[in-house]
Structures are given as C-alpha cells and as structure tokens.
Amino acid sequence: MAVDVKKIQSLSEQSLADLKTIEKLGELEHLAQLNDELKKAQDGDELANISPMFPPYFAELRKNVGFLLGNYKSIRTHAINRTKELNQLVDQLSRVK
C-alpha cells in the first residue's frame, strides 16, 4: 500500500482551515458573561421569590454553560496546537517528491 502524499497534503490543508474556524470563534464572551450574570442572580434571594423553580434551573444552566465553556477552551487549545503540528506536516510533505 503506497502512501498518498498529495491526498495527505490536501486533507491537511483542509483540516487547517477547519482548525482556523475553531480558533476564530474567539472566547465565547457572551456565554461567559451570561454565566457570570446567572451566578449573580443565583447568589441573591430574588430568584426564589420570582419562582421556586428558578434557583435549581439557574444552577443547572450555569453548570451546563460552564461545562460548555470549559470544553470549548480545551478544544480551542487543541486546535491551536494541532494547527502548529499540521503546518509542520505540510512543510515536511512539501519537500517530498
């Protein structure tokens, strides 16, 4: 089985475009701000006065948004690191004749 260098190069370049898309999403500032505001609201007593269902709902929402933000930061870090590695791979493959 022969190694298809051109196919690997092409897929690497397409993968780099995918990784750049992940990087460009930024820090998801609005979700982080929402999470902060939910925490502030949850820390007060007003939520229970509005509806007894709000405190557990806000807690669950904060947990899920926090999980999403943590996962995204991890994926973004991986995207940055894999971009570096794929750039090196493309560079090395460009020397193969």
Backbone as a ProteinNet text record, in pm:
[ID]
protein_1_A
[PRIMARY]
MAVDVKKIQSLSEQSLADLKTIEKLGELEHLAQLNDELKKAQDGDELANISPMFPPYFAELRKNVGFLLGNYKSIRTHAINRTKELNQLVDQLSRVK
[TERTIARY]
84.4	0	89.2	73.7	155.4	92.6	177.1	131.5	94	-26.2	-75	-42.7	78.6	128.2	39	-1.4	-84.5	-219.3	-277	-404.1	-385.2	-277.5	-249	-226.2	-153.8	-131.7	-264.6	-347.5	-475.6	-563.8	-574.1	-655.2	-597.2	-465.1	-401.2	-436.5	-432.5	-465.8	-613.2	-701.2	-843.1	-865.6	-791.4	-801.4	-753.3	-649.5	-601.6	-711.1	-786.3	-897.5	-1003.1	-1032.3	-1127.3	-1078	-950.7	-893.8	-894.8	-869.7	-873.2	-1014.4	-1114.8	-1253.5	-1279.1	-1229	-1244.8	-1175.2	-1054.5	-979	-1049.4	-1111	-1173.7	-1299.5	-1354.8	-1476.1	-1452.5	-1328.7	-1297.9	-1320.7	-1346.2	-1356.8	-1501.1	-1597.1	-1739.1	-1775.3	-1741.2	-1757.2	-1899.1	-1997.7	-2135.2	-2180.3	-2136.8	-2170.7	-2103.4	-1980	-1909.7	-1980.2	-2024.4	-2096	-2230.3	-2298.5	-2425.7	-2403.3	-2300	-2269.1	-2245.4	-2173.3	-2149	-2278.5	-2365.1	-2491.9	-2583.2	-2581.5	-2660.6	-2612	-2480	-2423.1	-2467.8	-2460.6	-2504.1	-2650.4	-2733.5	-2876.1	-2899.2	-2821.9	-2837.7	-2793.6	-2694.4	-2642.6	-2740.1	-2833.1	-2931.5	-3052.1	-3142.8	-3264.9	-3383.5	-3365.7	-3478.3	-3533.4	-3448.5	-3494.5	-3607	-3589.6	-3691.5	-3821	-3809.8	-3929.6	-4005.5	-3932.5	-3996.6	-4063.8	-3985.9	-4040	-3952.6	-4013.1	-3932.9	-3856.6	-3894.3	-3825.1	-3697.8	-3684.3	-3568.8	-3433.9	-3419.1	-3286	-3227.6	-3301.3	-3240.7	-3220.5	-3309.8	-3296.8	-3171.5	-3151	-3031	-2904.8	-2910.7	-2793.7	-2757.9	-2858	-2834.6	-2783.6	-2842.3	-2799.2	-2654.8	-2621.5	-2482.9	-2385.6	-2423.8	-2337.9	-2313.1	-2418	-2405.3	-2328.3	-2353.5	-2279.9	-2132.3	-2106.8	-1968.3	-1896.8	-1965.7	-1910	-1880	-1973.4	-1954.2	-1833.1	-1822	-1708.8	-1576.8	-1574.2	-1452.1	-1412.7	-1510.5	-1482.4	-1435.2	-1500	-1460.9	-1317.3	-1282.4	-1144.9	-1044.9	-1078.3	-991.1	-980.6	-1093.3	-1093	-1016	-1034.5	-963	-812.3	-770	-627.4	-575.2	-652.4	-612.3	-603.8	-697.9	-697	-570.7	-532.9	-410.8	-288.7	-281.7	-166.5	-162.2	-278	-279.8	-249.5	-284.5	-250.1	-98.9	-29.8	116.8	171.5	118.8	165.8	134	14	-23.3	57.3	87.4	173.1	310.7	362.1	490.7	479.9	369.7	348.7	342	263.3	251	387.9	465.2	600.2	687.6	682.1	762.9	718.2	588.1	536.3	565.6	576.3	604.6	744.2	828.4	966	975.8	868.6	868.1	839.8	919.2	898.6	852.5
-116.9	0	123.5	208.3	328.2	443.5	526.6	646.1	751	804.3	906.4	1044.1	1091.7	1216.5	1334.3	1338.9	1450.8	1454.2	1337.5	1332.2	1378.4	1334.3	1376.8	1527.4	1581.5	1726.1	1799.9	1754.5	1819	1815.2	1698.2	1685.4	1766.6	1775.9	1856.6	2003.7	2050.9	2190.9	2218.7	2125.4	2141.3	2137.4	2052.9	2043.6	2172.4	2232.2	2361	2466.5	2465.8	2560	2534.8	2407.6	2374.2	2423.8	2401.3	2443.1	2595	2666.1	2812.8	2861.8	2791.5	2827.4	2817.6	2711.7	2694.6	2808.4	2842.2	2949.5	3083.8	3108.7	3238.6	3261.2	3157.2	3174	3262.3	3277	3363.3	3294.1	3373.9	3323.4	3300.2	3312.2	3297.2	3390.4	3519	3619.5	3628.5	3620.1	3636.8	3522.1	3401.7	3288.7	3304.8	3352.5	3374.3	3482.6	3589.1	3696.1	3646.2	3566	3507.7	3422.1	3341.2	3255.3	3339.8	3451.1	3541.4	3601.9	3645.2	3704.7	3602.2	3480	3374.8	3348.6	3353.1	3333.1	3444.3	3569.5	3682.8	3667.2	3631.3	3614.6	3499.5	3395.2	3276.8	3304.7	3389.9	3419.8	3502	3570.7	3650.2	3567.3	3631.4	3564.6	3590.1	3676	3717.7	3606.5	3515.9	3411.4	3328.5	3286.4	3203.9	3282.2	3414.2	3497.3	3507.9	3505.8	3513.2	3380	3273.1	3139	3038.4	2945.5	2846.4	2752	2752.3	2666.6	2731.6	2863.1	2932.3	2892.8	2885.1	2852.5	2721.4	2609.4	2487.7	2497	2567.2	2582.7	2663.8	2774.5	2857	2778.5	2700.9	2621	2520.8	2453.3	2355.3	2422.8	2535.5	2610.6	2657.4	2709.8	2753.1	2636.4	2522.3	2404.7	2366.6	2365	2325.7	2428.4	2555.7	2660.3	2656.7	2637.8	2626.7	2508.2	2396.7	2277.5	2305.4	2370.1	2406.5	2497.5	2599.2	2691.9	2620.5	2531.7	2456.3	2366.9	2298.3	2212.1	2292.9	2405.7	2489.2	2539.3	2584	2631.6	2520.1	2399.2	2284.9	2255.6	2256.1	2230	2338.8	2462.9	2574.4	2559.5	2521.8	2498.8	2386.6	2278.5	2168.1	2215.1	2296.5	2346.3	2427	2511.6	2592.3	2501.1	2402.9	2311.9	2224.1	2174.7	2090.1	2171.3	2300	2386.5	2392.3	2407.8	2411.4	2280	2169.2	2037.7	2013.3	2049.5	2028.1	2118.1	2238.8	2325.9	2261.3	2201.3	2131.9	2012.8	1938.8	1824.6	1869.1	1973.7	2024.1	2068.7	2134.6	2177.4	2057.9	1954.6	1835.9	1764.2	1753.4	1685.6	1762.1	1894.5	1973.5	1945.3	1887.3	1854.1	1716	1636.4	1501.7	1512	1441.4	1445.8	1314.2
0	0	0	-98.4	-112.1	-34.1	18.5	88.9	-15.2	-5	-97.7	-38.8	-66.8	-9.5	-50	-173.8	-221.6	-148.6	-125	-53	90.8	154.9	292.9	297.1	198.8	192.4	179.4	88.1	64.2	189.1	250.2	371.5	486.7	494.3	598.8	580.5	457.2	431.4	460.1	424.9	456.4	607.2	674.7	820.8	886.3	830.4	882.4	873.6	764.4	750.7	858.8	886.3	992.5	1128.1	1155.7	1284.2	1298.3	1189.2	1193.2	1225.3	1175.1	1205.6	1355.4	1416.5	1561.9	1635.6	1593.5	1659	1646.7	1532.2	1506.4	1589	1645.4	1725	1846.8	1886.5	1999.9	2132.1	2230.6	2367.8	2413	2321.8	2355.9	2471.9	2452	2557.1	2611.3	2521.8	2567	2656.7	2625	2712.9	2849.1	2848.9	2975.8	3058	2990.5	3060.7	3113.6	3031.9	3076.6	3200.7	3199	3313.6	3439.2	3423.6	3536.8	3590.1	3498	3539.5	3606.7	3555.3	3618.8	3760.9	3778.6	3913.2	4007	3958.6	4041.6	4081.3	3983.3	4011.4	4109.2	4093.2	4177.4	4320.4	4335.9	4469.4	4553.4	4487	4560.9	4600.8	4672.8	4719	4626.4	4528.6	4445.2	4356.6	4311.1	4219.8	4279.3	4401.6	4467.5	4485.5	4505.1	4519.2	4387.2	4275.6	4144.5	4113.4	4131.7	4108.4	4182.7	4255	4327.2	4233.8	4106.1	4010.1	3955.8	3971.3	3914	3975	4107.4	4161	4107.2	4108.7	4053.5	3901.5	3833.3	3688.8	3654.9	3725.3	3703.2	3737.2	3844.4	3883.8	3774.7	3720.2	3613.9	3487.2	3454.6	3336	3351	3468	3493.8	3483.1	3536.9	3529.8	3384	3303.4	3164	3080.9	3104.7	3032.5	3073.3	3201	3248.2	3184.8	3174.2	3110.3	2963.7	2894.8	2755	2738.3	2822	2813	2837.5	2935.8	2963.9	2847.7	2791.7	2676	2556.9	2533.9	2420	2435.7	2554.3	2576.3	2549.4	2591.8	2567.8	2418.4	2349	2204.9	2131.9	2173.8	2109.6	2129	2247.7	2273.1	2185	2174.6	2086.9	1942.2	1899.4	1760.9	1733.9	1827.5	1811.6	1803.8	1892.7	1894	1769.8	1726.3	1607.2	1481.2	1481.5	1368.4	1350.9	1461.1	1455.6	1399.9	1449.7	1405.1	1257.6	1215.3	1075.3	981.6	1026.7	945.1	925.6	1030.9	1020.2	924.9	934	845.4	699.5	672.1	536.2	484.7	570.5	532.5	497.7	580.8	555.1	427.4	408.1	289.1	160.7	172	53	-0.5	80.1	39.7	-23.5	-9.2	-65.6	-214.6	-290.8	-438.3	-489.9
[MASK]
+++++++++++++++++++++++++++++++++++++++++++++++++++++++++++++++++++++++++++++++++++++++++++++++++

